[in-house]
Amino acid sequence: MKKTLFSLAVVALFSVATTTTVSAQSKTKTVMVGGAAMYPTKNIIENAVNSKDHTTLVAAVKAAGLVETLQGAGPFTVFAPTNEAFNKLPAGTVETLVKPENKATLTKILTYHVVAGRMTSADLMKAIKAGGGKATLKTVSGGTLTAMMKGPKTIELKDEKGGVSTVTIADVLQSNGVIHVVNTVLMPM
């Protein structure tokens, strides 16, 4: 009798734990980016490689040797430029940057799109409000981005050269951070 009660208690406990895990997972939404589902249980690289809108970014991350870093524990906030964003750069820029001799410059540009920690759009908006309309974000490259609001819901980022990029898809949650898709490549000094 005691063995049966113990077994039932274990089964009940396991059922509660499973339900809690499934419930917690169902609260985290899967976002579509570049025609592919971005799963919150996968890391930044595991998701990014599936987005047809981020093939240039993925190739650049590989060329810069940043794959392992972005697969790491993080957490990271990544402002991920689309292929269209890279296409806005002067002709030949991307091809030049991915050459081995330009790895340092490419790495600086890519890490300029990364902030340590997980900052959702709600976190960014809160920081912008607390900063009187602007929030300064320290990037992994050592530079700064200025986050600001355009209207009630759109977040914009101003780079050190004065260029502005708009977050077009926010809060793509990852196991090691969050991605915000942006429409322009951000440039450090």
C-alpha positions as CSV (number, residue, x, y, z in Angstrom):
1,M,0.0,0.0,0.0
2,K,2.8,2.5,0.9
3,K,4.6,1.6,-2.3
4,T,1.5,2.3,-4.3
5,L,0.9,5.7,-2.6
6,F,4.5,6.6,-3.1
7,S,4.3,5.7,-6.8
8,L,1.1,7.8,-7.2
9,A,2.7,10.7,-5.4
10,V,5.7,10.5,-7.8
11,V,3.4,10.3,-10.8
12,A,1.4,13.3,-9.5
13,L,4.5,15.3,-8.9
14,F,5.9,14.5,-12.3
15,S,2.6,15.5,-13.9
16,V,2.6,18.9,-12.1
17,A,6.2,19.5,-13.2
18,T,5.5,18.6,-16.8
19,T,2.4,20.7,-16.9
20,T,4.3,23.7,-15.4
21,T,7.1,23.3,-18.0
22,V,4.6,23.0,-20.9
23,S,2.6,25.9,-19.6
24,A,5.8,28.1,-19.2
25,Q,6.9,27.2,-22.8
26,S,3.5,27.9,-24.3
27,K,3.6,31.5,-22.8
28,T,6.8,32.2,-24.9
29,K,5.7,32.9,-28.4
30,T,7.4,31.7,-31.6
31,V,8.0,34.6,-34.0
32,M,8.3,34.3,-37.8
33,V,11.3,36.0,-39.3
34,G,12.4,35.7,-42.9
35,G,9.8,33.0,-43.5
36,A,11.0,30.8,-40.7
37,A,9.9,30.2,-37.1
38,M,12.3,31.5,-34.5
39,Y,12.1,29.1,-31.5
40,P,12.7,30.6,-28.1
41,T,14.3,27.3,-27.1
42,K,17.1,27.7,-29.7
43,N,20.1,30.0,-29.5
44,I,20.7,33.1,-31.7
45,I,22.7,31.2,-34.3
46,E,20.4,28.2,-34.5
47,N,17.5,30.5,-35.3
48,A,19.3,33.1,-37.5
49,V,20.5,30.5,-40.0
50,N,16.9,29.7,-40.9
51,S,15.9,33.2,-41.8
52,K,16.0,33.9,-45.5
53,D,16.1,37.6,-44.6
54,H,19.4,37.3,-42.7
55,T,21.7,35.3,-45.0
56,T,24.1,38.2,-45.4
57,L,24.3,38.6,-41.6
58,V,24.9,34.9,-41.0
59,A,27.6,34.9,-43.7
60,A,29.2,37.9,-42.0
61,V,29.0,36.4,-38.6
62,K,30.8,33.3,-39.9
63,A,33.4,35.3,-41.7
64,A,34.1,37.3,-38.5
65,G,34.4,34.0,-36.4
66,L,31.5,35.0,-34.1
67,V,29.4,31.9,-34.4
68,E,30.7,30.3,-31.2
69,T,30.3,33.6,-29.3
70,L,26.6,34.0,-30.4
71,Q,25.9,30.4,-29.5
72,G,27.2,31.0,-26.0
73,A,25.2,31.4,-22.8
74,G,24.9,35.2,-23.2
75,P,22.4,36.7,-22.7
76,F,22.7,39.0,-25.7
77,T,20.5,41.6,-27.3
78,V,21.2,41.5,-31.0
79,F,20.0,44.2,-33.4
80,A,19.9,42.0,-36.6
81,P,20.1,43.9,-39.9
82,T,18.2,42.2,-42.8
83,N,19.7,41.5,-46.2
84,E,17.9,44.7,-47.4
85,A,19.7,46.6,-44.7
86,F,23.1,45.4,-46.0
87,N,22.0,46.2,-49.6
88,K,21.7,49.9,-48.5
89,L,25.5,50.0,-48.0
90,P,27.6,51.3,-50.9
91,A,28.2,48.7,-53.6
92,G,31.0,46.3,-52.8
93,T,31.0,47.0,-49.1
94,V,29.8,43.6,-47.9
95,E,32.1,41.8,-50.3
96,T,35.1,43.8,-49.0
97,L,34.2,43.4,-45.3
98,V,34.0,39.6,-45.5
99,K,37.6,39.3,-46.9
100,P,40.0,37.8,-44.3
101,E,42.1,40.9,-44.2
102,N,39.1,42.9,-43.1
103,K,38.1,40.6,-40.2
104,A,38.8,43.2,-37.5
105,T,36.6,45.8,-39.1
106,L,33.8,43.3,-39.8
107,T,34.0,42.1,-36.2
108,K,33.7,45.7,-34.9
109,I,30.7,46.4,-37.0
110,L,28.9,43.2,-36.1
111,T,29.6,43.5,-32.3
112,Y,28.4,47.0,-32.6
113,H,24.9,45.4,-33.1
114,V,25.2,43.5,-29.9
115,V,24.4,44.6,-26.3
116,A,25.3,42.4,-23.3
117,G,22.1,41.3,-21.5
118,R,18.6,40.6,-22.6
119,M,16.7,43.8,-23.4
120,T,13.1,43.3,-24.7
121,S,11.3,46.1,-26.4
122,A,9.5,46.8,-23.0
123,D,13.0,47.2,-21.4
124,L,14.2,49.5,-24.2
125,M,11.0,51.6,-23.9
126,K,11.4,51.8,-20.2
127,A,15.1,52.9,-20.5
128,I,14.1,55.5,-23.2
129,K,11.4,56.9,-20.9
130,A,13.7,57.0,-17.9
131,G,16.3,58.8,-20.1
132,G,13.9,61.6,-21.0
133,G,13.3,60.3,-24.5
134,K,16.7,58.6,-25.2
135,A,18.6,55.7,-23.8
136,T,22.3,55.1,-24.4
137,L,23.2,51.5,-25.0
138,K,26.8,50.2,-24.6
139,T,27.6,47.7,-27.3
140,V,29.9,44.7,-27.1
141,S,32.3,46.5,-29.5
142,G,32.7,49.3,-26.9
143,G,30.6,51.8,-28.8
144,T,27.3,53.3,-28.0
145,L,23.9,53.3,-29.7
146,T,21.1,55.8,-28.8
147,A,17.6,54.2,-28.6
148,M,14.6,56.5,-29.0
149,M,10.9,56.3,-29.8
150,K,9.3,57.2,-33.0
151,G,5.6,57.3,-32.1
152,P,4.1,55.3,-29.3
153,K,5.4,51.8,-30.4
154,T,8.4,52.1,-32.8
155,I,11.9,51.9,-31.5
156,E,14.7,53.6,-33.5
157,L,18.5,53.3,-33.0
158,K,20.9,56.1,-33.8
159,D,24.5,55.0,-34.4
160,E,27.7,57.0,-33.7
161,K,27.8,58.3,-37.3
162,G,24.3,59.7,-37.1
163,G,22.6,56.9,-39.1
164,V,19.2,55.8,-37.9
165,S,17.7,52.2,-38.0
166,T,14.2,51.2,-37.1
167,V,13.3,48.0,-35.2
168,T,10.9,46.2,-37.7
169,I,10.4,43.0,-35.7
170,A,10.9,43.2,-31.9
171,D,11.2,40.6,-29.2
172,V,12.4,37.5,-31.1
173,L,13.2,35.6,-27.9
174,Q,16.1,33.2,-27.9
175,S,17.5,30.7,-25.4
176,N,20.5,33.0,-25.0
177,G,19.0,36.5,-25.5
178,V,16.7,38.4,-27.8
179,I,16.9,39.6,-31.4
180,H,15.3,42.8,-32.7
181,V,15.3,42.9,-36.5
182,V,16.5,46.3,-37.9
183,N,16.2,47.8,-41.4
184,T,19.6,49.6,-41.5
185,V,23.2,48.5,-40.7
186,L,24.5,50.5,-37.7
187,M,27.9,51.9,-38.0
188,P,30.5,52.6,-35.2
189,M,33.0,55.5,-35.3
